[in-house]
Structure formats: structure tokens, C-alpha cells
């Protein structure tokens, strides 16, 4: 059934929406007291693995704010289950035996996305719980971003092990990204079959590679995921974080169709629109730190994003990256209201 609030999907498809749609990356999370109340009783892993709980926290931001989309509560590393790789969260992801060598990559079992059945069940539970109010966005991590965690074993600032594998074992690195891309495409297709109205792919660490290296070694794998996701017929959002340089490196190779280009806050929105072209729909890109500024400053920053996006085919308001856990929910309410009144 089509959601009663169609603003987000209309904008994704380049049609004129009834109002400017807004949702927020990481909108269900620790900045919400109601999320912290659930987390006080349950681990993050249990939340992700229990469809009823995942659905409960997915709708929390929808119930508190007048948002135009919900996003499935899960993690980009849930897909590690398809390879039998165990991930702990503390609070960032930790992997006991990271894939450091060509031999580690060679013994990866074939992907079995059925091991992620709890994710697809969570999509069904979310759709039911949302009750047709707003569309549901499913998501996955992009091959390079997910690989960086699998190779490093945790978050990293240097990307040392991932870069060393890329340079010294190019075949193993490409094989790893290839199998991740195939699994990710199947994983997104299953989310769409379970009822997701759109999907977003997070390339959070696109900026960790030099733009030419990103384009040559990481982007082709993400591009294949996007093409397969687009073939399901739902809009697909590609969020590649890497500033203006990475955006320029991929702009001439973006797939056609209902592809929305996610813009991070290191790029001026007006510059992003001229780089990707005025025939594209863009999403973003308020600096998450603007939510800590006085109300007048927050509104001025949000207005600059709206003005910057005015030349695009369409615009979905969002932050340029995930919301900070210390954000005041009242500021989010003010932002949502401001964007809708603009
Ligand atoms: O947007 C949403 O509300 C949906 C939920 C969502 C989570 N993670 C929940 C989460 C989404 C879309 C993600 C994606 C994700 N996970 C990304 C890509 C987006 C981005 O921000 O770049 C990445 C890189 C991860 C990996 C990951 N998971 C990290 C680095 C961390 C630690 C983050 C931190 O702030 O400490 C996690 C854990 C995580 N994922 C939490 C949440 C709500 C915090 C867990 C907790 O409740 O303790």
C-alpha cells in the first residue's frame, strides 16, 4: 500500500512533493530518551536481532517528529552474518578475527543472506508498525565501507590494514569487495521484497581513499550494487561521504533512474548540484553540529541548504552525516518545522 505521506517518494522520483521532505540519518538513536530507555534493558545486538524491538525503535522518531520517512533500525554490519562473521558493538563494531590477508579473504564462505532473515523480518515488522503513515527506507553499507570494518576489525582513523590489503593484495581486495557487492545487492533486494519503499547505501568512508583510488577500486563495486537495487523499481539513495573531490570523481558515472545523490556537509549544496547536474535529485546536507547552534543560526544554516538545492531536480532535506548522540531533540523538532514551513 502506498504511504499516505508521499512527499519523500515523490521527491525521489523527481516529481513535485506536497512539501519539502525531511528525514535524518541515524534518526533512531541515543539522542532520544525513549531510545535510551529501550537500550537500558537490551543490548544493541538484541535490538537489531528482534524484529518487534527493531520496529519499536524505528517508529520512535516518527512518533516524536513530523518526519517524512522512517529508516529501518539495523546496522551496516548486520550483513556480516551472511559470511558467518561475528560482530560485537562496544559501542562501535568490533570483530574478533579481522580479514587481514589474502588467505583470510580466500577462506570466506559463500554469502548466505538467509542468515540475515531477522533483518527482512524487521522490515516487515516496521511496515506493519508504521501503518502506512510514511515510507520505510531500507539500507546497507557499501562494499568499501563494510570491507574497511571487516579488515580493520573496528573503526579506524588511518585505514592502515585496509589500504595495505588494497595495495599489496589487489586480487584479494577486489575479490572481497566483489563478494560484498553481490551479497549487498541480494540483501537489498530481499529488503525491498519484504516491503522497503526505498533503500539507501552508506559509503561513509569514501573520503578515506584518494579520489582517483576510490573511483578505480571501490566505486565500481558500489555502482553494481546501485544498478541492481535500482532494478527492483524502488528509489535508491547513494550516500558517498568524501567531500567535493570524491563527488567529482564519481559524478560522470552515476547510474540513471531514480537515483538520489546523498551529499555530505563538506560540500556546499550549490556546488554539489553543479557537480552532479541539475537533472539529479539530491539529499542532504546540514552539518550535524548546526543542531547545537542557537535557533537563528540553525535556521540560517538550514536555509542555506534549501537555497543551495534550489537548482536541483529535487531535494530531500537531511543532515550531511549521522546525528550526534548529544543533540537536543527540541532542536530536531525546530528543524523539521522550519524545513516544512520554508
Ligand atoms: O539511521 C538510523 O536511525 C538507522 C539505524 C542505523 C544505525 N547504524 C544504528 C546504530 C544506521 C543507518 C546505521 C549505519 C551505520 N553503522 C553506518 C553508516 C552511517 C554512518 O553514520 O556513517 C556505520 C559506519 C555504522 C557502523 C557503526 N555502528 C558504528 C561506527 C557504530 C558506533 C557509533 C557510535 O556513535 O558510537 C555503530 C553502532 C550503532 N549503530 C548505534 C546505533 C543507534 C549505537 C549503538 C548503541 O545504541 O549503543
Boltz pocket constraint, residues with backbone or C-beta under 6 A from the ligand:
constraints:
  - pocket:
      binder: B
      contacts: [[A, 24], [A, 25], [A, 26], [A, 27], [A, 28], [A, 29], [A, 30], [A, 39], [A, 44], [A, 71], [A, 72], [A, 73], [A, 74], [A, 75], [A, 76], [A, 77], [A, 89], [A, 91], [A, 92], [A, 93], [A, 139], [A, 155], [A, 202], [A, 204], [A, 321], [A, 322], [A, 325]]
      max_distance: 6.0
